[in-house]
């Protein structure tokens, strides 16, 4: 039995008045679309996730779901109804039994709700996710009060037996029946018996900038803060008397240095310390375990590539970085003219904001091995957020 989540992300979100479509805006440095995709991927009864996108948003989509195992995207149509139809047609080759259709603008769908919809599909061919109306309702024209108990609000995911909903969409398309704003409405149009499950108000749809602030608060409540610490040290080559024109790598920036470091990779103490801090925050060991110096694959390796590999692990867990603080400890070379370049480079590598990264430089006041200019070291502290429920 194959269950597929079909996530509709082909809209342009014009009401948001943002520079990017709302499904790609960042909530705590994570694209909105990525939240719901991660949740569906984490559900044990969802076999595949298919996303429907606008053909002009391929680059944004690819970046948003980088590293996630989803089916190849499908391009949507002129409106939600046509996008749903095209998405359903796109998954036909996988022979799904059940399909859950979800709006990308609802980032905080949870595992329990997905389970409730799937379970209700045992008894119904179509299942609506609903929430009760809490406010007093009035008709616009006459301000006539209506009984709110007679109404509910529909959310997503909405669940369906796949052959049934595909047939309804194809029939509506053939007969030019349009303007349905969700898929349950199509089922009601054709007289189907629809089951319901109770949703929740945190599964809200982002429609304006104020909603983003509210979603941020809800995201914070679902995440736990983790802190990691990293340290790395490399010695200078013993018989290296130094020469002009030599450089060493610090935070992926070439820094002039008369001495060369002894290292299996490129000897970038800044990035090595950062990698260890990220691994520590995730509880995934250390850099030597993940990238052992006994493996020739990493001989002379560019440490920025190792950092990106570790950062990918964080993204796969649905996590994000709060901030990074690095201290380079060295008597020589002097780094006053390079600290800002190191900060900028890490910001670029991890696609962070400038205020999230700080790089400092200290001497050891001529004390110890660093004071004797036998090598250099770095420490790093990072704060990350990991979702409590999904992982």
N, C-alpha and C positions, 0 to 999 in steps of 0.2 A: 504494500500500500504506500503510495507516494502523496505526501502533503506538501504543498508549495505555498509560500507567502508571496503575494504579488503586491509590491509597494509602488504606489503611484507618485511619481516625482517629476512630472512633465510640465507642471504649471510654472507661470512666471511670477506669481506673487505680487501683482501690481499694487495691491493695497498696502503692502509693507513699505513701499517707496524706498527700497534699498538699492544699493549698487549691484547686488547679486540676488538671484532668486532666493526666496526664503529658505528653501530646502538645503541651501549651501551656506547660509550664514553660520557663524561659529558661536556656539554656546560653550563657554569655558574652553575655548580653543579647539572644540570638536565640532565638525559640521553637523548641522541638525539632522540630516538624512542618516548619518552614521549611527545615531542612537537607536533608532527603531530597527535598523538592519542588524545591529549587534544583538538585540534582544531576540529577534526571530531566529538568528543563527544559533543562539544559545539554547533554544527550546529543543528538548530531545525528540519531539514528535514532528518537527518541521524539517523536511528533508532538503529543501532547496529554497533559496530566496531569489526572486526575479524582480528587478527594478525597471520601471518604465520612465524614460527621461525624454526631455526635449532634445532634438537632434543638434541644437546649438550649444548644449551644455555638456558635451562629452568630456572636455578637459576638466571642468568642475566636478563632474561625477567621478571620473577616474581618480582625482586627487582625494575626494571625500571618502571613497571606499578602498583606498590603497591598502593592500595586504589582506583583504577579506575575500573569502571564498564564496562568491555569488555567481549565479548564472550570467551569461553575457546579456548586457542590457538590451532592451527593446525600445525603439523610438515611439513616442506617443502620437496622438492625433490632435485635432483642433480644440477639443474640450475633454473634460474628465471622462465622460461616457465613452468616447472614441478611444481614449488612452487605455481604459480598462479593457475594452474589446480587443485592441491590438495586443495588450499584454497577455490576455487569455489565449489568443491565437498563438502567441510566441512560446507558450509552455506546452502546447498540445503534444509536441514530440516526446515530452517526458512522461506522458500518460498519467497525469495526476488523478487522484481519486477525490481529494478535497483541496480547496483553495481558499486562503484567507486574503481578502483584499483590504489593504491598509493605506491610509493617507500619510505620505511622508511628513506632512506638517504636524503630525501627532508624534512627537519624539519619545514620549514617556509611557508607551504601552508596556505592560509588564507581563511576566511569564504566566502568572495566575489567570489573567484575562485571556491570554491565548489558549490556555488549557480549557477554560470554560467554554469558549467558542467551539473548539474541537470536540469536546464531550457532547455538546448539544447537537452537533451534526450527526450524532448517532440516531437521533429521533426526527430531525428535520433536514430538508434539502437546502434550507437557507436560514441563517441565524444572524439576527441584528444585535449589536451591542448598544444598550440604551442606558440613559441616566434619567432620574426623575427630575421634574421641573420644580425648582425651589422658589422661584419668584412668582409674584402675582402676574397673571397674563391678561392682556386686554386686546380686543380687536382694534386695529389702527383707526378705521373710519369713524366708528361711533363710540370709541373708548368703552366698549361693552366688556365687562369682566367675564372671562370664561373659566370654567373649572379646570384648574391645572392638573387635577388628578386624571383627566381624560387624555392627557398628552405626555409624551416623553421626548427626549432629545436623542437623536441617533449619533453614534460615534463609529469609529472603526477600531479594530478589524471587524469586518463582516465576513461570515463564513458560508461556503457553498459546496454542494456536490458539483464537481467541476463540469461534467457534461451538461448539467442543467443550466448553470449560469452562462456557459459558452453559447448554448442554443438560444437562450433568451436574448443575449447581446446580438447574435447574428440575425435573429428574427427582427429585432428592433431596427437594426441597421438596414436590412432589406426593405423594411416598410417605412423608412425615414421617420421613425419615432425617436425623437431626441429630447434633450433638456433635462434628463435625470441627473441629479446632483449626487446620488449615491446608488449603489447597486441593489440594495433592498427595495428601493422605490420601483425599480424595474420588475422585481419579483411581485410586488403588490399590484402593479399594473396588469400583470398576467394572472392574477388571482391565486397566487401560491400561498400556502400556509407557511408562515414565517415564525420561527422560534426566536426567543430573546434571552439574552444574558445581561446581568446588571454590570455596567461599566463603572468608571469612577471619574470624578471631576479633575483628577490630576492628569488624566489622559486627554488633555485639552489640545485644541487645534490652534496653532500659532497663526494669527491673522494680522497683528499689528505690532509695533515696537514695544508697547507696554506688555504684551504677552511674553516677549523675550525676557524681560526683567523677571516676570513671574516664573517662567521656565527655569531661569538661572537659579532661583531660590529652591525650586523643587529638585533640580539636579544636585545642588549642594547637599540636600537632605538625603539623597540616595547614594552619595559617594563618601568614602572614608579617606582621610588624609594619611599618607605614608611618607616617611622621611628616610633618605639614604645618605650614607657617608662614604666617600671614596678617597683613597690615597695612592700615590704612585711616586716612585723615585727611580732615577736612572743616573748611572755614573758616567763621567766623561772618560773617553779612551785614555788609558794610562800613559802611553808613549806619544800621545798626540800633543805636539808643542803648539799647535794652532796655526791657522793661516787665514789671511784675509780672503773674503769671498765665500767662506763657508756659512751654511745656514743650518738651523735646527727647526723642527716643527713644534709650535706651541699653539694649541687650540686651532689647529689646521691653518696657522699663519706662519709663513717663512720669516724667521727672525735671524738676523746676522749674528753669528757666534763663531769665534775663532776655534772653539773646541767641537768635537763630535761626540754624540752620545752613543753608549753601547746599548743596543736593543735588538730584539728579534724583529719587531715591526719598525715603524718609523720613529719610535721613541718619543711620541707626543705625550708627555706626562699630564698635560692639562686634560686632554680628551680621555686618557686612560683613567684618570681619577673620576671624571664625569661618568664614564661607562660603569665603573664600579659603584658609584653612588646610585645610578639608575637601577642596576641589578640588585643592589641592597634594598632599595625601596620596594622592589617587586618581590623580594625574597627568592631571587634566582641565582644565588651564588656569587661568583666573582669573574673578572675578566680572564684570569688564568685558566679557569675551568671551561669557559665558553670558547676561548681562543687560545689554546695551549701553545707555548713556544716550542713544543716538540713537533708541531705540525708545520711542515714546510709551506703549506698554503698561506700561512700568515707571515712568512719571512718578508720583511720590507713592506708589509701591508700598510696602506693608507688608513690611518686610524679613524678618519671621518667615515669611511665605509663600515667599520666595525661599530661606530656610534650609531649610524643609521640602522644597522641590523638590530641593535639592542632597542633603539627607539621604536622600531617596528613591533617588537614584542609588547611594548607598552600600549601601542595603538590597537593591537589585536585584542588586548584585554579590555579595551574601551576606556583606557586611562588617559590622563593628560597631565602636563607639567604645570605646576604653580610657579615655581621659580628655581633658578640655578645660581649657586654662588661658588666661584672657583678662586683659589689662592695659589699663585705660582710662587715658590720659594727658591730664590737664587741670588747669588752675589753678582754673577755675570752670566748672561748679558743683562743689561739694564732694559727694563720693559716699559718705561713711562710712555714711550711713543707707539707702543704696540697693544696696550691693554684694550683700547677702544676697538681696534681691528679684530682682536680675539672675540670680544663681546659681539661685534657685528657678525662675525663668521658663524658663531654658534646660533645666533638668531636666524640667520639664513638657512643653516643646515636643518634646524628643527622647526622652521616656520613659526617662530615665536614672536612676541612683541619685545621691543628693546628693553622695556622695564622688567622683563622676566629673567634677564640674564645679567650677571655681574661678574667681572673678572678683576681680581686684585693682584698686586705683586708685592712681595716682601723679601727682605734679606734676612739672614740669620745672625746678623750683627757679628760676622766673622767667626761664629761659634760652630764647632762640629765639622762634619765632612762637607756640608754645603758651604760653610764659612771658609773652609780651606779650598773652595772651588774644585772639589772633587766630583761634583755632580749637581743635580737640581731635582726638585720635588714639587708636587702639587697636591692639594687637598680639594675636595669638592663636596658640597652638600646640595641635595635637591629635595624639593617637596613635590609630590605627585598626588593625584586623586585617582582612586580606583573604585569602580561601581561595586556596591556591597551585594546586590542581588544576583547579577548575571554571572559574576566570577567570584 
